[in-house]
Amino acid sequence: MVGKFESNKDMVQEIAESAATHVGKIATIIAGAVRDVTREIGDFVTDGIEMREAAKAARDDDKDLTDDRALTDDRALTDAPARDDDTPTAE
């Protein structure tokens, strides 16, 4: 026959094992959730960085295009054939 002390010891042991199992499962769930949340935050920040870099590249391309147009317009003005003073003008 099992004594009262041994019965209580077995009960405490079962409770401790059960608690450890449940705490371990809960910790695994929390660790997974933290990992997933961290990954999503990282992906979000990466998307923001990529969008910022794309916007900067677009601004730089637009600036280069605008500079090229201005340079072409300046050349058109300076490379235009000079008008001879003897050329008749329509009045």
PyMOL Python script that loads the backbone (N, CA, C, O; Angstrom):
from pymol import cmd

cmd.read_pdbstr("""\
ATOM      1  N   MET A   1       0.831  -1.164   0.000  1.00  0.00           N
ATOM      2  CA  MET A   1       0.000   0.000   0.000  1.00  0.00           C
ATOM      3  C   MET A   1       0.887   1.243   0.000  1.00  0.00           C
ATOM      4  O   MET A   1       1.911   1.298   0.681  1.00  0.00           O
ATOM      5  N   VAL A   2       0.458   2.260  -0.799  1.00  0.00           N
ATOM      6  CA  VAL A   2       1.209   3.493  -0.937  1.00  0.00           C
ATOM      7  C   VAL A   2       0.790   4.425   0.182  1.00  0.00           C
ATOM      8  O   VAL A   2      -0.395   4.610   0.460  1.00  0.00           O
ATOM      9  N   GLY A   3       1.804   5.009   0.818  1.00  0.00           N
ATOM     10  CA  GLY A   3       1.518   5.919   1.918  1.00  0.00           C
ATOM     11  C   GLY A   3       1.084   7.287   1.400  1.00  0.00           C
ATOM     12  O   GLY A   3       1.195   7.598   0.215  1.00  0.00           O
ATOM     13  N   LYS A   4       0.589   8.083   2.333  1.00  0.00           N
ATOM     14  CA  LYS A   4       0.090   9.414   1.998  1.00  0.00           C
ATOM     15  C   LYS A   4       1.215  10.295   1.455  1.00  0.00           C
ATOM     16  O   LYS A   4       0.992  11.045   0.505  1.00  0.00           O
ATOM     17  N   PHE A   5       2.408  10.226   2.027  1.00  0.00           N
ATOM     18  CA  PHE A   5       3.538  11.038   1.606  1.00  0.00           C
ATOM     19  C   PHE A   5       3.910  10.716   0.157  1.00  0.00           C
ATOM     20  O   PHE A   5       4.094  11.613  -0.666  1.00  0.00           O
ATOM     21  N   GLU A   6       4.017   9.401  -0.141  1.00  0.00           N
ATOM     22  CA  GLU A   6       4.397   8.981  -1.491  1.00  0.00           C
ATOM     23  C   GLU A   6       3.310   9.371  -2.497  1.00  0.00           C
ATOM     24  O   GLU A   6       3.621   9.751  -3.626  1.00  0.00           O
ATOM     25  N   SER A   7       2.069   9.282  -2.104  1.00  0.00           N
ATOM     26  CA  SER A   7       0.954   9.670  -2.971  1.00  0.00           C
ATOM     27  C   SER A   7       1.025  11.169  -3.284  1.00  0.00           C
ATOM     28  O   SER A   7       0.831  11.582  -4.428  1.00  0.00           O
ATOM     29  N   ASN A   8       1.303  11.969  -2.264  1.00  0.00           N
ATOM     30  CA  ASN A   8       1.429  13.419  -2.463  1.00  0.00           C
ATOM     31  C   ASN A   8       2.642  13.756  -3.341  1.00  0.00           C
ATOM     32  O   ASN A   8       2.591  14.655  -4.180  1.00  0.00           O
ATOM     33  N   LYS A   9       3.731  13.012  -3.124  1.00  0.00           N
ATOM     34  CA  LYS A   9       4.933  13.210  -3.933  1.00  0.00           C
ATOM     35  C   LYS A   9       4.631  12.915  -5.397  1.00  0.00           C
ATOM     36  O   LYS A   9       5.034  13.685  -6.269  1.00  0.00           O
ATOM     37  N   ASP A  10       3.943  11.837  -5.683  1.00  0.00           N
ATOM     38  CA  ASP A  10       3.589  11.474  -7.053  1.00  0.00           C
ATOM     39  C   ASP A  10       2.698  12.540  -7.689  1.00  0.00           C
ATOM     40  O   ASP A  10       2.854  12.877  -8.863  1.00  0.00           O
ATOM     41  N   MET A  11       1.758  13.064  -6.892  1.00  0.00           N
ATOM     42  CA  MET A  11       0.862  14.092  -7.396  1.00  0.00           C
ATOM     43  C   MET A  11       1.656  15.371  -7.724  1.00  0.00           C
ATOM     44  O   MET A  11       1.449  15.968  -8.780  1.00  0.00           O
ATOM     45  N   VAL A  12       2.545  15.783  -6.844  1.00  0.00           N
ATOM     46  CA  VAL A  12       3.376  16.973  -7.082  1.00  0.00           C
ATOM     47  C   VAL A  12       4.258  16.761  -8.311  1.00  0.00           C
ATOM     48  O   VAL A  12       4.428  17.675  -9.118  1.00  0.00           O
ATOM     49  N   GLN A  13       4.813  15.572  -8.455  1.00  0.00           N
ATOM     50  CA  GLN A  13       5.648  15.241  -9.596  1.00  0.00           C
ATOM     51  C   GLN A  13       4.842  15.353 -10.900  1.00  0.00           C
ATOM     52  O   GLN A  13       5.330  15.934 -11.870  1.00  0.00           O
ATOM     53  N   GLU A  14       3.636  14.815 -10.936  1.00  0.00           N
ATOM     54  CA  GLU A  14       2.771  14.878 -12.122  1.00  0.00           C
ATOM     55  C   GLU A  14       2.428  16.324 -12.461  1.00  0.00           C
ATOM     56  O   GLU A  14       2.454  16.717 -13.627  1.00  0.00           O
ATOM     57  N   ILE A  15       2.107  17.114 -11.435  1.00  0.00           N
ATOM     58  CA  ILE A  15       1.770  18.528 -11.661  1.00  0.00           C
ATOM     59  C   ILE A  15       2.980  19.270 -12.228  1.00  0.00           C
ATOM     60  O   ILE A  15       2.847  20.065 -13.159  1.00  0.00           O
ATOM     61  N   ALA A  16       4.154  19.009 -11.664  1.00  0.00           N
ATOM     62  CA  ALA A  16       5.373  19.674 -12.135  1.00  0.00           C
ATOM     63  C   ALA A  16       5.679  19.288 -13.587  1.00  0.00           C
ATOM     64  O   ALA A  16       6.021  20.146 -14.401  1.00  0.00           O
ATOM     65  N   GLU A  17       5.555  17.988 -13.910  1.00  0.00           N
ATOM     66  CA  GLU A  17       5.809  17.538 -15.281  1.00  0.00           C
ATOM     67  C   GLU A  17       4.804  18.151 -16.248  1.00  0.00           C
ATOM     68  O   GLU A  17       5.172  18.597 -17.335  1.00  0.00           O
ATOM     69  N   SER A  18       3.551  18.170 -15.854  1.00  0.00           N
ATOM     70  CA  SER A  18       2.508  18.745 -16.698  1.00  0.00           C
ATOM     71  C   SER A  18       2.751  20.241 -16.908  1.00  0.00           C
ATOM     72  O   SER A  18       2.645  20.746 -18.026  1.00  0.00           O
ATOM     73  N   ALA A  19       3.075  20.934 -15.833  1.00  0.00           N
ATOM     74  CA  ALA A  19       3.346  22.373 -15.929  1.00  0.00           C
ATOM     75  C   ALA A  19       4.542  22.621 -16.848  1.00  0.00           C
ATOM     76  O   ALA A  19       4.504  23.524 -17.685  1.00  0.00           O
ATOM     77  N   ALA A  20       5.602  21.825 -16.696  1.00  0.00           N
ATOM     78  CA  ALA A  20       6.789  21.995 -17.534  1.00  0.00           C
ATOM     79  C   ALA A  20       6.457  21.766 -19.007  1.00  0.00           C
ATOM     80  O   ALA A  20       6.931  22.498 -19.876  1.00  0.00           O
ATOM     81  N   THR A  21       5.652  20.763 -19.281  1.00  0.00           N
ATOM     82  CA  THR A  21       5.247  20.472 -20.657  1.00  0.00           C
ATOM     83  C   THR A  21       4.463  21.631 -21.246  1.00  0.00           C
ATOM     84  O   THR A  21       4.736  22.078 -22.360  1.00  0.00           O
ATOM     85  N   HIS A  22       3.475  22.120 -20.480  1.00  0.00           N
ATOM     86  CA  HIS A  22       2.650  23.223 -20.974  1.00  0.00           C
ATOM     87  C   HIS A  22       3.451  24.518 -21.109  1.00  0.00           C
ATOM     88  O   HIS A  22       3.287  25.247 -22.086  1.00  0.00           O
ATOM     89  N   VAL A  23       4.298  24.802 -20.154  1.00  0.00           N
ATOM     90  CA  VAL A  23       5.136  26.004 -20.234  1.00  0.00           C
ATOM     91  C   VAL A  23       6.068  25.905 -21.441  1.00  0.00           C
ATOM     92  O   VAL A  23       6.293  26.896 -22.136  1.00  0.00           O
ATOM     93  N   GLY A  24       6.608  24.716 -21.691  1.00  0.00           N
ATOM     94  CA  GLY A  24       7.466  24.519 -22.861  1.00  0.00           C
ATOM     95  C   GLY A  24       6.715  24.756 -24.159  1.00  0.00           C
ATOM     96  O   GLY A  24       7.234  25.394 -25.076  1.00  0.00           O
ATOM     97  N   LYS A  25       5.491  24.242 -24.238  1.00  0.00           N
ATOM     98  CA  LYS A  25       4.687  24.460 -25.453  1.00  0.00           C
ATOM     99  C   LYS A  25       4.352  25.942 -25.616  1.00  0.00           C
ATOM    100  O   LYS A  25       4.417  26.483 -26.720  1.00  0.00           O
ATOM    101  N   ILE A  26       3.994  26.591 -24.512  1.00  0.00           N
ATOM    102  CA  ILE A  26       3.685  28.019 -24.566  1.00  0.00           C
ATOM    103  C   ILE A  26       4.930  28.809 -24.986  1.00  0.00           C
ATOM    104  O   ILE A  26       4.832  29.729 -25.798  1.00  0.00           O
ATOM    105  N   ALA A  27       6.083  28.461 -24.446  1.00  0.00           N
ATOM    106  CA  ALA A  27       7.330  29.148 -24.814  1.00  0.00           C
ATOM    107  C   ALA A  27       7.637  28.947 -26.292  1.00  0.00           C
ATOM    108  O   ALA A  27       8.107  29.870 -26.957  1.00  0.00           O
ATOM    109  N   THR A  28       7.378  27.761 -26.807  1.00  0.00           N
ATOM    110  CA  THR A  28       7.596  27.495 -28.234  1.00  0.00           C
ATOM    111  C   THR A  28       6.672  28.350 -29.091  1.00  0.00           C
ATOM    112  O   THR A  28       7.084  28.902 -30.111  1.00  0.00           O
ATOM    113  N   ILE A  29       5.419  28.451 -28.664  1.00  0.00           N
ATOM    114  CA  ILE A  29       4.451  29.282 -29.388  1.00  0.00           C
ATOM    115  C   ILE A  29       4.901  30.741 -29.373  1.00  0.00           C
ATOM    116  O   ILE A  29       4.883  31.409 -30.407  1.00  0.00           O
ATOM    117  N   ILE A  30       5.302  31.231 -28.212  1.00  0.00           N
ATOM    118  CA  ILE A  30       5.739  32.626 -28.081  1.00  0.00           C
ATOM    119  C   ILE A  30       6.996  32.866 -28.908  1.00  0.00           C
ATOM    120  O   ILE A  30       7.094  33.876 -29.604  1.00  0.00           O
ATOM    121  N   ALA A  31       7.955  31.949 -28.840  1.00  0.00           N
ATOM    122  CA  ALA A  31       9.192  32.101 -29.607  1.00  0.00           C
ATOM    123  C   ALA A  31       8.893  32.128 -31.105  1.00  0.00           C
ATOM    124  O   ALA A  31       9.480  32.922 -31.839  1.00  0.00           O
ATOM    125  N   GLY A  32       7.996  31.277 -31.554  1.00  0.00           N
ATOM    126  CA  GLY A  32       7.604  31.268 -32.961  1.00  0.00           C
ATOM    127  C   GLY A  32       6.921  32.567 -33.359  1.00  0.00           C
ATOM    128  O   GLY A  32       7.167  33.107 -34.437  1.00  0.00           O
ATOM    129  N   ALA A  33       6.060  33.062 -32.474  1.00  0.00           N
ATOM    130  CA  ALA A  33       5.358  34.313 -32.764  1.00  0.00           C
ATOM    131  C   ALA A  33       6.342  35.480 -32.827  1.00  0.00           C
ATOM    132  O   ALA A  33       6.248  36.325 -33.717  1.00  0.00           O
ATOM    133  N   VAL A  34       7.279  35.526 -31.891  1.00  0.00           N
ATOM    134  CA  VAL A  34       8.298  36.587 -31.893  1.00  0.00           C
ATOM    135  C   VAL A  34       9.126  36.503 -33.172  1.00  0.00           C
ATOM    136  O   VAL A  34       9.417  37.523 -33.795  1.00  0.00           O
ATOM    137  N   ARG A  35       9.501  35.298 -33.557  1.00  0.00           N
ATOM    138  CA  ARG A  35      10.278  35.095 -34.787  1.00  0.00           C
ATOM    139  C   ARG A  35       9.487  35.591 -35.993  1.00  0.00           C
ATOM    140  O   ARG A  35      10.027  36.308 -36.835  1.00  0.00           O
ATOM    141  N   ASP A  36       8.218  35.216 -36.082  1.00  0.00           N
ATOM    142  CA  ASP A  36       7.384  35.611 -37.218  1.00  0.00           C
ATOM    143  C   ASP A  36       7.165  37.125 -37.268  1.00  0.00           C
ATOM    144  O   ASP A  36       7.235  37.735 -38.334  1.00  0.00           O
ATOM    145  N   VAL A  37       6.900  37.722 -36.106  1.00  0.00           N
ATOM    146  CA  VAL A  37       6.700  39.168 -36.043  1.00  0.00           C
ATOM    147  C   VAL A  37       7.988  39.891 -36.439  1.00  0.00           C
ATOM    148  O   VAL A  37       7.949  40.869 -37.185  1.00  0.00           O
ATOM    149  N   THR A  38       9.118  39.411 -35.943  1.00  0.00           N
ATOM    150  CA  THR A  38      10.400  40.022 -36.287  1.00  0.00           C
ATOM    151  C   THR A  38      10.663  39.924 -37.782  1.00  0.00           C
ATOM    152  O   THR A  38      11.135  40.884 -38.392  1.00  0.00           O
ATOM    153  N   ARG A  39      10.368  38.793 -38.370  1.00  0.00           N
ATOM    154  CA  ARG A  39      10.559  38.611 -39.814  1.00  0.00           C
ATOM    155  C   ARG A  39       9.671  39.587 -40.587  1.00  0.00           C
ATOM    156  O   ARG A  39      10.128  40.211 -41.545  1.00  0.00           O
ATOM    157  N   GLU A  40       8.410  39.721 -40.180  1.00  0.00           N
ATOM    158  CA  GLU A  40       7.499  40.631 -40.870  1.00  0.00           C
ATOM    159  C   GLU A  40       7.952  42.078 -40.741  1.00  0.00           C
ATOM    160  O   GLU A  40       7.886  42.833 -41.711  1.00  0.00           O
ATOM    161  N   ILE A  41       8.407  42.471 -39.567  1.00  0.00           N
ATOM    162  CA  ILE A  41       8.909  43.836 -39.379  1.00  0.00           C
ATOM    163  C   ILE A  41      10.133  44.061 -40.267  1.00  0.00           C
ATOM    164  O   ILE A  41      10.255  45.108 -40.903  1.00  0.00           O
ATOM    165  N   GLY A  42      11.027  43.093 -40.312  1.00  0.00           N
ATOM    166  CA  GLY A  42      12.202  43.198 -41.173  1.00  0.00           C
ATOM    167  C   GLY A  42      11.829  43.319 -42.635  1.00  0.00           C
ATOM    168  O   GLY A  42      12.411  44.128 -43.358  1.00  0.00           O
ATOM    169  N   ASP A  43      10.864  42.525 -43.083  1.00  0.00           N
ATOM    170  CA  ASP A  43      10.408  42.598 -44.471  1.00  0.00           C
ATOM    171  C   ASP A  43       9.785  43.965 -44.765  1.00  0.00           C
ATOM    172  O   ASP A  43       9.985  44.530 -45.840  1.00  0.00           O
ATOM    173  N   PHE A  44       9.033  44.486 -43.807  1.00  0.00           N
ATOM    174  CA  PHE A  44       8.399  45.791 -43.971  1.00  0.00           C
ATOM    175  C   PHE A  44       9.451  46.891 -44.107  1.00  0.00           C
ATOM    176  O   PHE A  44       9.347  47.760 -44.972  1.00  0.00           O
ATOM    177  N   VAL A  45      10.455  46.842 -43.249  1.00  0.00           N
ATOM    178  CA  VAL A  45      11.526  47.841 -43.308  1.00  0.00           C
ATOM    179  C   VAL A  45      12.291  47.711 -44.624  1.00  0.00           C
ATOM    180  O   VAL A  45      12.634  48.718 -45.243  1.00  0.00           O
ATOM    181  N   THR A  46      12.559  46.478 -45.054  1.00  0.00           N
ATOM    182  CA  THR A  46      13.236  46.253 -46.329  1.00  0.00           C
ATOM    183  C   THR A  46      12.427  46.840 -47.479  1.00  0.00           C
ATOM    184  O   THR A  46      12.992  47.479 -48.367  1.00  0.00           O
ATOM    185  N   ASP A  47      11.117  46.632 -47.476  1.00  0.00           N
ATOM    186  CA  ASP A  47      10.263  47.207 -48.518  1.00  0.00           C
ATOM    187  C   ASP A  47      10.365  48.729 -48.517  1.00  0.00           C
ATOM    188  O   ASP A  47      10.439  49.354 -49.575  1.00  0.00           O
ATOM    189  N   GLY A  48      10.368  49.315 -47.338  1.00  0.00           N
ATOM    190  CA  GLY A  48      10.489  50.773 -47.241  1.00  0.00           C
ATOM    191  C   GLY A  48      11.807  51.273 -47.799  1.00  0.00           C
ATOM    192  O   GLY A  48      11.850  52.279 -48.507  1.00  0.00           O
ATOM    193  N   ILE A  49      12.883  50.569 -47.479  1.00  0.00           N
ATOM    194  CA  ILE A  49      14.207  50.946 -47.989  1.00  0.00           C
ATOM    195  C   ILE A  49      14.230  50.836 -49.509  1.00  0.00           C
ATOM    196  O   ILE A  49      14.728  51.731 -50.192  1.00  0.00           O
ATOM    197  N   GLU A  50      13.692  49.740 -50.041  1.00  0.00           N
ATOM    198  CA  GLU A  50      13.675  49.545 -51.490  1.00  0.00           C
ATOM    199  C   GLU A  50      12.846  50.628 -52.181  1.00  0.00           C
ATOM    200  O   GLU A  50      13.233  51.117 -53.242  1.00  0.00           O
ATOM    201  N   MET A  51      11.707  51.006 -51.588  1.00  0.00           N
ATOM    202  CA  MET A  51      10.886  52.057 -52.180  1.00  0.00           C
ATOM    203  C   MET A  51      11.612  53.397 -52.145  1.00  0.00           C
ATOM    204  O   MET A  51      11.546  54.164 -53.105  1.00  0.00           O
ATOM    205  N   ARG A  52      12.300  53.682 -51.050  1.00  0.00           N
ATOM    206  CA  ARG A  52      13.053  54.933 -50.950  1.00  0.00           C
ATOM    207  C   ARG A  52      14.160  54.973 -51.998  1.00  0.00           C
ATOM    208  O   ARG A  52      14.358  55.993 -52.657  1.00  0.00           O
ATOM    209  N   GLU A  53      14.888  53.850 -52.155  1.00  0.00           N
ATOM    210  CA  GLU A  53      15.954  53.798 -53.155  1.00  0.00           C
ATOM    211  C   GLU A  53      15.397  53.935 -54.571  1.00  0.00           C
ATOM    212  O   GLU A  53      16.005  54.596 -55.413  1.00  0.00           O
ATOM    213  N   ALA A  54      14.248  53.315 -54.839  1.00  0.00           N
ATOM    214  CA  ALA A  54      13.629  53.423 -56.158  1.00  0.00           C
ATOM    215  C   ALA A  54      13.191  54.862 -56.430  1.00  0.00           C
ATOM    216  O   ALA A  54      13.357  55.364 -57.542  1.00  0.00           O
ATOM    217  N   ALA A  55      12.637  55.518 -55.425  1.00  0.00           N
ATOM    218  CA  ALA A  55      12.218  56.908 -55.595  1.00  0.00           C
ATOM    219  C   ALA A  55      13.426  57.804 -55.849  1.00  0.00           C
ATOM    220  O   ALA A  55      13.365  58.705 -56.686  1.00  0.00           O
ATOM    221  N   LYS A  56      14.512  57.565 -55.138  1.00  0.00           N
ATOM    222  CA  LYS A  56      15.737  58.340 -55.343  1.00  0.00           C
ATOM    223  C   LYS A  56      16.283  58.111 -56.750  1.00  0.00           C
ATOM    224  O   LYS A  56      16.691  59.057 -57.422  1.00  0.00           O
ATOM    225  N   ALA A  57      16.289  56.858 -57.192  1.00  0.00           N
ATOM    226  CA  ALA A  57      16.767  56.546 -58.540  1.00  0.00           C
ATOM    227  C   ALA A  57      15.889  57.232 -59.586  1.00  0.00           C
ATOM    228  O   ALA A  57      16.393  57.738 -60.589  1.00  0.00           O
ATOM    229  N   ALA A  58      14.588  57.248 -59.351  1.00  0.00           N
ATOM    230  CA  ALA A  58      13.674  57.910 -60.289  1.00  0.00           C
ATOM    231  C   ALA A  58      13.939  59.412 -60.316  1.00  0.00           C
ATOM    232  O   ALA A  58      13.948  60.019 -61.387  1.00  0.00           O
ATOM    233  N   ARG A  59      14.156  60.019 -59.145  1.00  0.00           N
ATOM    234  CA  ARG A  59      14.474  61.449 -59.104  1.00  0.00           C
ATOM    235  C   ARG A  59      15.785  61.728 -59.821  1.00  0.00           C
ATOM    236  O   ARG A  59      15.890  62.697 -60.574  1.00  0.00           O
ATOM    237  N   ASP A  60      16.785  60.886 -59.592  1.00  0.00           N
ATOM    238  CA  ASP A  60      18.081  61.060 -60.255  1.00  0.00           C
ATOM    239  C   ASP A  60      17.936  60.921 -61.767  1.00  0.00           C
ATOM    240  O   ASP A  60      18.518  61.703 -62.517  1.00  0.00           O
ATOM    241  N   ASP A  61      17.166  59.935 -62.221  1.00  0.00           N
ATOM    242  CA  ASP A  61      16.942  59.754 -63.656  1.00  0.00           C
ATOM    243  C   ASP A  61      16.231  60.969 -64.244  1.00  0.00           C
ATOM    244  O   ASP A  61      16.576  61.437 -65.329  1.00  0.00           O
ATOM    245  N   ASP A  62      15.239  61.472 -63.520  1.00  0.00           N
ATOM    246  CA  ASP A  62      14.505  62.639 -63.991  1.00  0.00           C
ATOM    247  C   ASP A  62      15.421  63.852 -64.052  1.00  0.00           C
ATOM    248  O   ASP A  62      15.352  64.636 -64.998  1.00  0.00           O
ATOM    249  N   LYS A  63      16.275  64.012 -63.054  1.00  0.00           N
ATOM    250  CA  LYS A  63      17.225  65.127 -63.030  1.00  0.00           C
ATOM    251  C   LYS A  63      18.192  65.013 -64.200  1.00  0.00           C
ATOM    252  O   LYS A  63      18.467  66.005 -64.874  1.00  0.00           O
ATOM    253  N   ASP A  64      18.710  63.811 -64.447  1.00  0.00           N
ATOM    254  CA  ASP A  64      19.619  63.602 -65.576  1.00  0.00           C
ATOM    255  C   ASP A  64      18.921  63.919 -66.889  1.00  0.00           C
ATOM    256  O   ASP A  64      19.510  64.547 -67.768  1.00  0.00           O
ATOM    257  N   LEU A  65      17.676  63.491 -67.030  1.00  0.00           N
ATOM    258  CA  LEU A  65      16.913  63.740 -68.244  1.00  0.00           C
ATOM    259  C   LEU A  65      16.677  65.227 -68.414  1.00  0.00           C
ATOM    260  O   LEU A  65      16.804  65.754 -69.519  1.00  0.00           O
ATOM    261  N   THR A  66      16.333  65.911 -67.330  1.00  0.00           N
ATOM    262  CA  THR A  66      16.115  67.356 -67.374  1.00  0.00           C
ATOM    263  C   THR A  66      17.410  68.073 -67.726  1.00  0.00           C
ATOM    264  O   THR A  66      17.398  69.003 -68.533  1.00  0.00           O
ATOM    265  N   ASP A  67      18.533  67.654 -67.133  1.00  0.00           N
ATOM    266  CA  ASP A  67      19.830  68.254 -67.448  1.00  0.00           C
ATOM    267  C   ASP A  67      20.182  68.035 -68.918  1.00  0.00           C
ATOM    268  O   ASP A  67      20.689  68.944 -69.575  1.00  0.00           O
ATOM    269  N   ASP A  68      19.918  66.842 -69.437  1.00  0.00           N
ATOM    270  CA  ASP A  68      20.195  66.549 -70.843  1.00  0.00           C
ATOM    271  C   ASP A  68      19.348  67.428 -71.757  1.00  0.00           C
ATOM    272  O   ASP A  68      19.835  67.917 -72.777  1.00  0.00           O
ATOM    273  N   ARG A  69      18.093  67.628 -71.399  1.00  0.00           N
ATOM    274  CA  ARG A  69      17.216  68.485 -72.206  1.00  0.00           C
ATOM    275  C   ARG A  69      17.718  69.927 -72.195  1.00  0.00           C
ATOM    276  O   ARG A  69      17.748  70.586 -73.234  1.00  0.00           O
ATOM    277  N   ALA A  70      18.108  70.404 -71.037  1.00  0.00           N
ATOM    278  CA  ALA A  70      18.608  71.775 -70.922  1.00  0.00           C
ATOM    279  C   ALA A  70      19.888  71.926 -71.742  1.00  0.00           C
ATOM    280  O   ALA A  70      20.079  72.934 -72.422  1.00  0.00           O
ATOM    281  N   LEU A  71      20.748  70.938 -71.678  1.00  0.00           N
ATOM    282  CA  LEU A  71      21.984  70.973 -72.441  1.00  0.00           C
ATOM    283  C   LEU A  71      21.682  70.968 -73.937  1.00  0.00           C
ATOM    284  O   LEU A  71      22.316  71.702 -74.695  1.00  0.00           O
ATOM    285  N   THR A  72      20.734  70.159 -74.366  1.00  0.00           N
ATOM    286  CA  THR A  72      20.337  70.100 -75.778  1.00  0.00           C
ATOM    287  C   THR A  72      19.736  71.430 -76.203  1.00  0.00           C
ATOM    288  O   THR A  72      20.036  71.913 -77.294  1.00  0.00           O
ATOM    289  N   ASP A  73      18.896  72.035 -75.369  1.00  0.00           N
ATOM    290  CA  ASP A  73      18.299  73.330 -75.695  1.00  0.00           C
ATOM    291  C   ASP A  73      19.377  74.407 -75.816  1.00  0.00           C
ATOM    292  O   ASP A  73      19.321  75.237 -76.723  1.00  0.00           O
ATOM    293  N   ASP A  74      20.353  74.401 -74.913  1.00  0.00           N
ATOM    294  CA  ASP A  74      21.453  75.367 -74.965  1.00  0.00           C
ATOM    295  C   ASP A  74      22.255  75.193 -76.242  1.00  0.00           C
ATOM    296  O   ASP A  74      22.635  76.182 -76.870  1.00  0.00           O
ATOM    297  N   ARG A  75      22.517  73.973 -76.632  1.00  0.00           N
ATOM    298  CA  ARG A  75      23.276  73.711 -77.854  1.00  0.00           C
ATOM    299  C   ARG A  75      22.490  74.184 -79.076  1.00  0.00           C
ATOM    300  O   ARG A  75      23.068  74.729 -80.016  1.00  0.00           O
ATOM    301  N   ALA A  76      21.192  73.978 -79.059  1.00  0.00           N
ATOM    302  CA  ALA A  76      20.372  74.408 -80.190  1.00  0.00           C
ATOM    303  C   ALA A  76      20.444  75.919 -80.352  1.00  0.00           C
ATOM    304  O   ALA A  76      20.451  76.433 -81.470  1.00  0.00           O
ATOM    305  N   LEU A  77      20.496  76.624 -79.230  1.00  0.00           N
ATOM    306  CA  LEU A  77      20.573  78.074 -79.301  1.00  0.00           C
ATOM    307  C   LEU A  77      21.950  78.540 -79.768  1.00  0.00           C
ATOM    308  O   LEU A  77      22.043  79.478 -80.560  1.00  0.00           O
ATOM    309  N   THR A  78      23.004  77.913 -79.299  1.00  0.00           N
ATOM    310  CA  THR A  78      24.356  78.346 -79.636  1.00  0.00           C
ATOM    311  C   THR A  78      24.825  77.782 -80.957  1.00  0.00           C
ATOM    312  O   THR A  78      25.691  78.382 -81.594  1.00  0.00           O
ATOM    313  N   ASP A  79      24.294  76.660 -81.398  1.00  0.00           N
ATOM    314  CA  ASP A  79      24.722  76.052 -82.651  1.00  0.00           C
ATOM    315  C   ASP A  79      23.882  76.514 -83.834  1.00  0.00           C
ATOM    316  O   ASP A  79      24.110  76.076 -84.962  1.00  0.00           O
ATOM    317  N   ALA A  80      22.921  77.386 -83.592  1.00  0.00           N
ATOM    318  CA  ALA A  80      22.070  77.868 -84.682  1.00  0.00           C
ATOM    319  C   ALA A  80      22.927  78.670 -85.650  1.00  0.00           C
ATOM    320  O   ALA A  80      23.817  79.411 -85.234  1.00  0.00           O
ATOM    321  N   PRO A  81      22.664  78.523 -86.913  1.00  0.00           N
ATOM    322  CA  PRO A  81      23.475  79.275 -87.875  1.00  0.00           C
ATOM    323  C   PRO A  81      23.299  80.775 -87.660  1.00  0.00           C
ATOM    324  O   PRO A  81      22.203  81.264 -87.384  1.00  0.00           O
ATOM    325  N   ALA A  82      24.401  81.478 -87.793  1.00  0.00           N
ATOM    326  CA  ALA A  82      24.360  82.922 -87.619  1.00  0.00           C
ATOM    327  C   ALA A  82      23.629  83.547 -88.802  1.00  0.00           C
ATOM    328  O   ALA A  82      23.754  83.084 -89.936  1.00  0.00           O
ATOM    329  N   ARG A  83      22.884  84.575 -88.536  1.00  0.00           N
ATOM    330  CA  ARG A  83      22.130  85.242 -89.579  1.00  0.00           C
ATOM    331  C   ARG A  83      22.996  86.310 -90.220  1.00  0.00           C
ATOM    332  O   ARG A  83      23.650  87.111 -89.551  1.00  0.00           O
ATOM    333  N   ASP A  84      22.975  86.289 -91.488  1.00  0.00           N
ATOM    334  CA  ASP A  84      23.754  87.299 -92.205  1.00  0.00           C
ATOM    335  C   ASP A  84      22.966  88.592 -92.200  1.00  0.00           C
ATOM    336  O   ASP A  84      21.747  88.574 -92.374  1.00  0.00           O
ATOM    337  N   ASP A  85      23.629  89.694 -92.008  1.00  0.00           N
ATOM    338  CA  ASP A  85      22.935  90.979 -91.935  1.00  0.00           C
ATOM    339  C   ASP A  85      22.321  91.375 -93.275  1.00  0.00           C
ATOM    340  O   ASP A  85      21.425  92.218 -93.321  1.00  0.00           O
ATOM    341  N   ASP A  86      22.793  90.779 -94.355  1.00  0.00           N
ATOM    342  CA  ASP A  86      22.277  91.116 -95.665  1.00  0.00           C
ATOM    343  C   ASP A  86      21.034  90.308 -96.003  1.00  0.00           C
ATOM    344  O   ASP A  86      20.433  90.505 -97.060  1.00  0.00           O
ATOM    345  N   THR A  87      20.648  89.405 -95.119  1.00  0.00           N
ATOM    346  CA  THR A  87      19.486  88.567 -95.392  1.00  0.00           C
ATOM    347  C   THR A  87      18.243  89.444 -95.347  1.00  0.00           C
ATOM    348  O   THR A  87      18.029  90.174 -94.379  1.00  0.00           O
ATOM    349  N   PRO A  88      17.423  89.374 -96.396  1.00  0.00           N
ATOM    350  CA  PRO A  88      16.215  90.201 -96.386  1.00  0.00           C
ATOM    351  C   PRO A  88      15.244  89.714 -95.309  1.00  0.00           C
ATOM    352  O   PRO A  88      15.138  88.513 -95.065  1.00  0.00           O
ATOM    353  N   THR A  89      14.570  90.605 -94.695  1.00  0.00           N
ATOM    354  CA  THR A  89      13.586  90.278 -93.670  1.00  0.00           C
ATOM    355  C   THR A  89      12.215  90.635 -94.164  1.00  0.00           C
ATOM    356  O   THR A  89      12.049  91.583 -94.932  1.00  0.00           O
ATOM    357  N   ALA A  90      11.251  89.898 -93.739  1.00  0.00           N
ATOM    358  CA  ALA A  90       9.869  90.191 -94.111  1.00  0.00           C
ATOM    359  C   ALA A  90       9.361  91.279 -93.211  1.00  0.00           C
ATOM    360  O   ALA A  90       9.461  91.187 -91.987  1.00  0.00           O
ATOM    361  N   GLU A  91       8.824  92.291 -93.804  1.00  0.00           N
ATOM    362  CA  GLU A  91       8.321  93.385 -92.961  1.00  0.00           C
ATOM    363  C   GLU A  91       6.859  93.522 -93.089  1.00  0.00           C
ATOM    364  O   GLU A  91       6.263  94.391 -92.453  1.00  0.00           O
TER     365      GLU A  91
END
""", "prot")
cmd.dss("prot")
cmd.show_as("cartoon", "prot")
cmd.util.cbc("prot")
cmd.orient("prot")
